[in-house]
Amino acid sequence: MSEEITTDQPKIKNHGWQVTFAGMGINLALGILYTWSVISKRIPEEWGWNEDDKSLPYMIACLVFSLIMVPAGRMQDKISPRLVATIGGILVGLGFIIAAMTTSLMVFVIGFGVFVGAGLGFGYASATPPAVKWFPAAKTGLIAGIVVSGFGLASVYAAPLTTWLIVNLSFSTALLLLGIAFLVVVVVLAQILKPPPAGYIPAGSLPANTDAKSNNKKEDFLPKEMLTTWQFYIIWFMYVCGAGAGLMVISKLAAIADKQIGITMGFVLVAVLALGNGGGRIVSGMLSDKIGRKPMMFVCFLFQAFLIFLLSKATAENALGTIPAMALISALIGANYGANLSLFPSITKDFYGLKNFGMNYGLVFTAWGVGGFMLAKLAGTMYARHQTFAIAYYGASALLILAAIMTLLVKAPHRKLETNET
């Protein structure tokens, strides 16, 4: 086997890093979703939207994004990540253009919530799988972290850029320009995405029979097989908790800074959170390759619960409400949230294999949308009714502690090979 690998591999040019950075670039464009707190804060007052209304386009976008990941993951597995990412770029661009041409809440939801959300699903589903397939299993966390870091880092440039465009041009013109730009960028970068050919074995991989057959364990699960394992539902619930808590803060950070603390430059905190979000994806991916996915998840969940509790205590009258303290808290919340986007694709690949990774992770990723929808809705509704985010903070912290406990219970599924081969 080793001689075959040695002689065959030079014939196949490794496009791994090219595909990895193209995927990261696509996510740098798609990560405009994380600037929603900046966009929603600048929605014209004359439109008459309250905080609950302003949560709706973002909530729907998160939900549609996660649901589209399932068919998009299947399509990129079976057809082409290049084609699927191209569809994503077109839909994101059209969604922004539709949103730019209306003052109606429902039409805006169709543009930003449905079209942009669907485009995010097609683009995001296509970025990570072709990249990780070029590398050995020992680098899964690192490569997944690099690719998805683009989505987290996007707000570093997008938050101040969006603010500048809205202030100096207009709200609608800003959305129009962003839509055109993202359509072009994503469609161009999508053409670089390509998976390795069938049978490709990355340099540094273990021989094919080392993992599955020597351990008498099934390596690749079909989506329907994954859904029969109890581990899927534990992983899904943990993802709801981790992603939902982070998305809740991301969706309302500019409003939290303004209404809870009195900091008017909320876009700065959004950009700082984005740095943590992007960096957390890479660092957690690298560390999880070394210490394991579950220990990394346990630490991130508990730390995030503590940080959100701290955020609940921040006011203009105490040290937690100062700009340096809020910047630090925002960056760390971003890092812990970003870790989810690296750890959950990695554990999905570890537990269920690489062959059907696109659709399998798409099913797991529905948790991201459900979590974002539920907790962003909770934050918006509670503020509209009680003029405080406190209930949402405490609920998110409790869910994170529960998720941390669940990491101690979940273990890799075992399916005997002979059940499928006899």
N, C-alpha and C positions, 0 to 999 in steps of 0.2 A: 504493500500500500504506500509506504513512504517513498519508494522509488517512482511510483506513478505520479505522486504529487510533485516530486522534484522535477520530473521531465515535462509534465504538462503545464505547470504554472507559468513558466516564462512566455508561453504562447498567448497568455491572456494579460493584457495591460490592466493594471489595477487603477481604477478610476475612483477609489474610495474617498480620498481627500477632496477631490474635485466635487463629487456628489455631496459630500458632507457640508462643504461651505456653500454650495448652491442651495441646499436645504435650509441652512442657517439664514441665507439671504432672503429666501422666500418667507421665512418666519419673521424676519426683521420687518417686512412689509405687512404681513398678516397681523402682527402684534398691535396694530392700531386699536384693536379691541380694548387693550389695557389703558387707553387714554380716555375711556368713556367718562370717568369722573370729571375730566377737564372739559370734554364736549358738553356733558349735561349741565355743568355749571354755567356755561355760556349760552344755553338755549334762551332766546329772547324772552324777556318777562311778559311781553304782550301776547305771547302764545298761551299763557295761562296754565302752564303745566306745574303741578306740585311735585314733591319728591317721589311720591308713589308713581306718578306718570313718567317721571324721568328714569325710573328704574326699568320700565317696561321694554323699551327697545333693546337694552343690554341683556335683560333676562331672557327674552325671546332669542336673541342672537346666541347666547350661551347654550340654550336648549337645542336650537336647530343645529348649531355647530356640532354638538355631541351626537345627535341622532344621525346626521349625515355621515359622520365618521364610519358608521357601520357599512353602508353600501359603498362609500368611497374607499374604505380599506379593502373591501372585496374587489373592487374594480382595479385598484392599483396592483393587487396581487395577481389578478388574472389577465388584465389588459396591459396597462402601462402607467407608471407613476407620472411620466411626462404629460400624457394626455389628461389625466385626472387633475394634476396641478394647474394645467392650462385652463381647464374649466373653472377651477377655483379662482384664478386671477380674474377671469372675465366676470364671474358672479360678484366678487367683491367690488370691482369697479362699477358695475351696474347698480349695485345696492347703494353705494355712496352717491351716485348721480341721482337716483330716485329720491333719496333723502334730502338732497340739496335743492330739490324742486318743489318742496311742499312745506306747509306749516301744520298739516293735519297729523295728529298723533298716530292714527291708524295707518296712514300712508307711510309715515316715517318708520313705523314698526315693520311694515312690509319691506321697505328698502333696507334699513339697517338691521332689523331683526331677522327677516327671512332670507333676503338675498345675500347680505354680507355674512350672516351666520352660516348659510349653505356654502358660500365660497370659502370661508375659513375651514370648514370641514373637509372639502375636497383638497385644498392646498396643504393643510396640516397633515392629513392622512397620507399624503404622498411624499413627505419630506424625510421622515425618519427611516421607514423600512428599507428603501434602496441603499441608504447609507450604512446601516448596521450589517447588511448582508455582505459588504465588502471586507469586514473585519472579523477577527476571531472572537470567540465568546468572552474572553478575558477583557476585551475593550468595549463591551456592550454599553456599560454605564457611561463611559467617557464619550463615546460617539453619540449616543442618544442625548447626553447632556449638552454637547456642543451644538447639535442641530436645533434642539428646542430652546437653547439659550437665546437664539435670535428673537423668538416670540416674546420672551421676558425682557430683553434689552430694548425692544422697540420704543418703549415710552421715553427712553433717554433722549432720543431726538424728536419723537412724535409729539410728546406733551408740550415742550416749548414751541415746536414748529406749528402745531395746531393752534395754540394760544396766540402766537404771532399772526397767523393768517386770519383768525377770527377778528382780532382787535384791529388789524390794519386794512383788511379787506371787508369781509362780512362773514356771518355764520354760514350762509348758503354757498358763497364763493369758496370758502375754505373746504367744505365737504366736496364740492365739485372738483377742485384741483387735486385733492387727496385721492379721490376715486380714479381719476385719469392716471395719476402717477402710479398707484398701486396696481392697476390693470396692466400697465406696460411692464413694470418691474417683475411682477410674478410670472407673466407669460414668457418673458425672455429667459428668466432663470429656470423655468420649468423645462426648457429644452435641454438642459444639462443633466437632468435626472435620468439615470439608467441603472438598473440592477445588474448584478453579475450574471453571466450565462449559467444555465442549468448545470449542476455538477461542480461548480466552482468551489474550491476549498481555500479559504484565506490562509496566508502564510502565518504560521504559529498555531494553527488549529491542531487539536488532538485528532488522532485517527478516528475514522467514522464509527468504529465499533467500541470505542472506549467508553462513551457515555451511556448510550441507550442499551446496548446488548449486554455489556458486562454487568450492568446494574439490573438487568432484566426489567427495564422500565421504558414505557412508551415515551418517545422524545417529542413528536409532533402531534398535537391534538387538533382535530377538526373543530370548528366553532360549536357544532351541536354536541360534541364530546365535552368541550370545555364547560358548556352550560349544565352538564350533568354533575359536575364536581362542586362540592360545598365550598371549596376554596375560592371559586369565582365570586360567590356572593359575599364572602368576607372581604375580599379585595375590593369589590365594588363598593361596599359600604364604607370602608376606610377611605376610599378615594372621594366619596361624597363629602365626608367630614373634612378631609384635608384641603380639597379644592374649594369646597363651598366657603370655608372660613376665609381663605385667602381672597377669593373673588368678591366676597362681601365687602372686605376692606378696600380692595382695588376699586370697586364700583362707586364707593362713597368717600374716598380719601380726601378729595378736594372739599367736599361738603363737611366732612368731619373737621378738617383743619379750619374752615371758615366758621361753621355754626357751633361747634363744640369748644373750640379753643380760641378762635379769633385771628387765625393766621390767614391772610388774604392770598399769599403766594402758594396756593395749594399745588400748582403744577410743578413746583420745585420738589415737593415731597413725592409726587407721582414719579418724577424722573429718578429720584433717589431710590424709591421702592423698585423701580425697574432695574437699576444696577444690581440690587440684591437679588431680584428675581432671576436675572440672567446668570449672575455669578453662582447663585445657589444651585442652579441646574447642573453646571459643570462640576462644581466642588462635590456635591452630593453624589453625582454619578461616579466620579473617581473614587470617593471614599467607599461607596457601596460595592465597587469592584473588589475592594480590599477587605472590608469588614462584614459585608453581607447586606442585602436589601432590608431585611427585617430590623436589625439593630439600628440602621440609619433612619428608617421610618419611625421607630419608637422615639428616638431622640428628637426628630423634627416635630412630631405631633405634640409631645410634651412642651417643648420650647415654644411652639406657636401658641399653645393654650396660655402659657405664662405671658407672652408678649401681648396678646389680645386683652388679657386681664389688665395689664399695665396701661394699654391704650384707653380702656374704659375709665381709668382714673385721671387721665390727662385733662387739665383745664388751664385757663390763662393764669390762674392764681398759684399754680404749683410748678415745680421744676420739670415735671413730665411734659408740661405744655410749652416749654421753650422750643425754639426752632432746632437747636442741636439735638435735644433729646428726641423730638419728634422725627427728625431725620434718621437718627439711629434706629428707633423703633420701626419706622417705615422700611428701612433697608433690611432689617432682620426679618420682619414679617414677609417681605418680598422673597428673601432667601429661602425661608422655610416653605412658603407656598411654591416657589419654583422647584424645590426638591421633588414635589409630587410629580411634576411633569417629566422628570428624569427617572425617578424610582419606579413608577407604575408601569411605563412601557418596558423597563428592564425586567421587573418581576414577572410581567406577562410573558416575555420571551423566555425567561428562566423556567417558568412553570409549564408553559404550553408549547414551546418550540418556535422555530423561525419560519417554517414553511407557510403557515397560515397566519403569520403575525399581524398583517395588515387588518384583517377582519376581526381577529381575536382581540386586538387592542382597541379596535373600533367599538366593540361591545363593552369592554372595560371602560372606555372613555365616556360612555353615556353617563357614568357617574359624575364626571366633571360638569356636564351640563345640568344634571338634576341638582347637584350641590350648589352651583352658581345661581340657578333659578330660585331655589328655595330660600337660601340665605340672603341673597340680594333683595328678594321680595320681603323677607322678614325685616331687614334693616330699613327699607323704604317705608313699609307699612307702619312699623313701630314709631318711626320719626314723625310720620304724618299724623299719627294719633296722639302721641305722647311727647313730641318734641325732644326725644332723646334716643340715642342708639344703644343704651345700656342693656336692654333685654336681648338684643341681637348679639352683643358682645358676650354676655354670659352663656347664652345658648350655644354659640360657636365654641367657646372654651370647653363646655361640658362634652360636646361631640368629639372634640379633639382628644380629650382624656380617654373617652371610650374607644376611640380608634387606636390609641397607644396600647391599651390593654389587649385589643384584638390582635396586634402584631405578635403577642406572646402565644397565641393559639393557632395561628395559621401555619401550615406547612405545605411543602410541595406535593401535588397530587401524584399518586402512583397508579399506573395502569400497566398490567402485565402484558408484555409483548405477545405471549402465546395466545392471548384471548383474541387477537386480531390476525394471527398468522397461522393458526391451526386449521 
